[in-house]
Structures are given as C-alpha cells and as structure tokens.
Amino acid sequence: MSNSKNPETIAAANGVAVDTAFGAVTPPIILSSTFAFAGFEQPRAHDYTRAANPTRDMLADTLAKLEGGAGAIVLSSGMAAVDLVLSQLARNDLVVAPHDCYGGTYRLLAARRDRGQFDVAIIDQGNEEALAASLRRCPSLVLIETPSNPLMRVVDIRAIATRAHASGAKVAVDNTFLSPALQLPIALGADFVIHSTTKYLNGHSDVVGGAVIAADKADFESLSNWANITGVTGAPFDSYLTLRGLRTLFPRIRQQQSNAGAIARFLERRPEVKVVHYPGLASHPGHEIARAQQAGFGAMLSFELAGGSEAARRFVEAVEVFTLAESLGGVESLVAHPATMTHVGMSAEARLVAGIGDGLLRLSVGLEAEADLIAGLAMGLAAVADGKKQESRS
Ligand SMILES: *Cc1c(COP(=O)(O)O)cnc(C)c1O
C-alpha cells in the first residue's frame, strides 16, 4: 500500500489481501525460524527470522508508513528500542535527555554512562537556559519525550530539533504516549521515533514490544543491522498480535481521548482534587504547544489529591472500573500511584523536585463507557472526602 493513503487506511489495511499462496485476507503469521534457499547460492528474501521475518516486516512496514519514516525496526520491548538508538553512540559522545523521561530510560542511560559507554546530561528541556547550556556541549543525541510521565509536560519538538541539529545532534522522540495517530515527530524534525508498542500501538495489554522508526534510509539500515547483530528483534507471534491491535489504533485512541477529556473536566471541578494535569485543559502549561503539534490531547492524565498518600490510598481502595496497575494504552482503564509504583526508584526529594507528590495519581483511560468511568472515579473521591470527615471528627 502506498504512502499516499490516509493513515487510518494504512493502520486498518496495510498488507491486507496480498497473500499469493492462499489469498488470505489477513496477512498470515509466519513463525518459521528459517527459510529454504531456492537453490545453491540462491537465498530468498528471508533466510533467518532474527534478521528478517515476513510477519515482523509487515508490522515494521505499517509503522514506518504511519510515522512517515524510511523504515522501522521491530524489537522485543520498548527498552530494546531505546537501547537500539543508544547503540549508535561512541565513547565520549553526549546524550541530552529530559529529567522526567520514562523511568526505565533513565535507568538505562545511567547504567550505560556508569560503564563509560557515553556521557549523559539530564535536564529540564522546558528550561531555556538548561537546554542552551546542554546544546553548547555539542551532544550527539537529544532524546525527547512529550507529553512526559506522569505530569504530562509538553515540549516543542520542532524548536528543540532545529536547535539540536544546529549543534550537530540527532534527535529521537519517544512517541509512546500519543502514537502516530496523534503526533508525528519525523514531520516535526526528529531523526528517530521510539515506541513501546506495548502501549497504544498494540493496545490490548497482552504483548511487550518496541519499535524504532528512522527518518533516513542509511540510519534505518545501520539500526536494522545492529538489531540483527545483538538479536533484539521482536518475535513473529508478538508482531502478529501487535499488527492485529494496530488495526483499530485510530478509533481506539479517539474514543479513549474523548473519555479522558470528560474525566479531566470532571476532576477539575472536584474539591478533593488539587490539580489536574491534562494537556487538553486550557489551564495546562503545555496546552498551546500541544494544540499546535499534536492532533489530539491523548488519553493519559494525572491529578493530585489534596491529602497526600493517605488520600491516594483511600482513593485506590474505593475506585471502581479502574484497575490499580502500571503500564498504559490498553483498552481497559488503569490507575497508578507514581510515588509507590512507577517512580518508587526516585528518592522522595527527587520526586518533590520533579513535582511528583504523594497524592498524585495517573490514569490511563480506556474504552469503557464515559458514565461508568466517571462513576468509578466518584467512588474513589467519595472515600477521600469520607476520610477527611473522619479525620476532622477524631
Ligand atoms: C513503557 C515505556 C517504555 C518502555 O517500554 P517497554 O515495552 O516496557 O520496554 C519506554 N518509554 C515510555 C514512554 C513508556 O511508557
């Protein structure tokens, strides 16, 4: 299918009805680890699944078209995707990364820096002085994550990419929180797009996977080569499931986003809630940038309960419909408490600096009925209010 088709069509139908063996409408899953040569010194398009596999290639082709890249490499996890981009760095190279990047990315950067594999500058990319100072050090790679986790901070991809390129750096954007349905980093100047396909792309919370999409053909080839050397490519079965999930990306994310917007407005009016972090709210500091660079505000949000960790405990014990779990992007709604779950590795002090309070809760909003989601949250908030009453009585 050509790149000129609309993205909804690519997601729903790329690779459909192209099977020549049986006329299968759905692209068949090819699990074979190895492929027969046509004859002596006559390899076919595929020889060994670590290097290339028809099912994985179909997913990669679909992702590359959706992100507008020259090619995609499908990997065994989102972390393998981040690491594949980092694999291109040499000793003494500098990586500039955001201080509120995904926890696993932070841990990986620190671990590779500690082994002397490269240097890392962790900065607030929304802080003009910090950004300028880090770019003066001539980094090789600038890593961007927007909106960030869990406060949904938004940075201007095009502005940072332009300046990063001027200082000689390549730019990679982790697009996991929005997916290509809502944000296209390559069109905004990125060289690489990183995904945890575990999240919105698969969308059904039953596969761990990742992908890197490269804007440039030569970059794609060297990353693809490296993924084969290190053997981090994704499994055919996972690729099949992820492509199946990807078919419904656009309608899923539209409905989830609509639910999230309604929830953000509901939470904003509640007295138990100190602040709601959702780029779709006019009160959000990144609202204008998000409006300009995103096709929608997404289905992730967080909010801070007045009353700290005790209020958070009461809330998660009473909330309905939302399941207390890490991860995001699935059809089912989840609630996480960053201070004790996703960000427990940070010191209390570092969390305070990052703005991650003990009363902060993060929601991944799913496909359930809006009314049920809001009623479920209301149960949690009622328990918070009850707790306050009890405290004031005793
Ligand atoms: C989950 C996640 C990752 C890591 O992906 P895995 O598939 O869990 O390895 C990286 N970046 C972001 C933004 C994520 O949410």
The ligand as a MOL file (V3000), in Angstrom:
LIG
                    3D

  0  0  0     0  0            999 V3000
M  V30 BEGIN CTAB
M  V30 COUNTS 15 15 0 0 0
M  V30 BEGIN ATOM
M  V30 1 C 6.6280 1.6630 28.7140 0
M  V30 2 C 7.5030 2.7070 28.1680 0
M  V30 3 C 8.8070 2.4270 27.7250 0
M  V30 4 C 9.4290 1.0510 27.8630 0
M  V30 5 O 8.7320 0.1090 27.0970 0
M  V30 6 P 8.6650 -1.4610 27.4580 0
M  V30 7 O 7.8530 -2.0020 26.3360 0
M  V30 8 O 8.0190 -1.5770 28.7950 0
M  V30 9 O 10.0690 -1.9710 27.4800 0
M  V30 10 C 9.5530 3.4690 27.1780 0
M  V30 11 N 9.0580 4.7190 27.0810 0
M  V30 12 C 7.8040 5.0230 27.5110 0
M  V30 13 C 7.3180 6.4290 27.3830 0
M  V30 14 C 6.9870 4.0380 28.0640 0
M  V30 15 O 5.7610 4.3590 28.5020 0
M  V30 END ATOM
M  V30 BEGIN BOND
M  V30 1 1 1 2
M  V30 2 1 2 3
M  V30 3 2 2 14
M  V30 4 1 3 4
M  V30 5 2 3 10
M  V30 6 1 4 5
M  V30 7 1 5 6
M  V30 8 2 6 7
M  V30 9 1 6 8
M  V30 10 1 6 9
M  V30 11 1 10 11
M  V30 12 2 11 12
M  V30 13 1 12 13
M  V30 14 1 12 14
M  V30 15 1 14 15
M  V30 END BOND
M  V30 END CTAB
M  END
